Amino acid sequence: MSTSIPPKFTPPVSDKLTPAEMAVHLRQLYLITNQHDQAIIQVNNKTSSPASSTATDIDTVGVTSFNSQTGIITFFPALGQVNNQTGVTAYTIQVADSGKALVFNDASPIAVTLDSTVGVPWTAVALNLGAGTATLTPTSGQINGSASLAIPGGGFAAVYFDGVNWWGSTAAATTGFSGTVALAKLTGGGTNGSITVVNGLVTAYTPPT
């Protein structure tokens, strides 16, 4: 790029431009425009643009994900989905169950096999809505340091796998008092009454007299 000082542009001073003045005017504009274009070219040649990145340029191998696992990142694609196993009394968990709610509902006992080949990370919530107990048993390793974990009817468990052993945080269903309470009669010639309660809810009431 030239370092010479560009000629000073002095616009014509007359009210009406003569052809000679117009020629000078156009010549100065041409020179300044040409110098401006040359300066831009020189700057572009000396400036290196950062390489653009596209989706195909990203290599997930070696990247650490939010769960601290390395390699291909797993983002629990089934998170929030439901696997309804109502009426099933034997089930083996799948890789695709990770992130799901597993629903079990049967009056008979339910055998749930925890397949230790699913890999990590793996987690799910097991809901037992039936009367039968759902028992979680790993194919290898232990769960909470034991051979199995029982989920009573109405309870649930959050289940996790560390690659060797399984872990589960269980919660039982909350039930209230069930029974019948006798109410003494109010007068000598009256009758007794009663209140029947099932799981803390009043289902029947006979007032005393």
Secondary structure, DSSP 8 states (H G I E B T S, - for coil): ---S---------SSS--HHHHHHHHHHHHHHHHHHHHHHHHHHHH--------GGG---TT-B-TTS-BSS----TTTT-EEEEET-SEEE--GGGTTSEEEEE-SS-EEEEE-TTS-SSEEEEEEE-SSS-EEEEESSS-BTTBS-EEE-TT-EEEEEE-SS-EEEEEE-------EEEEE--SSTT---EEEEEETTEEEEEE---
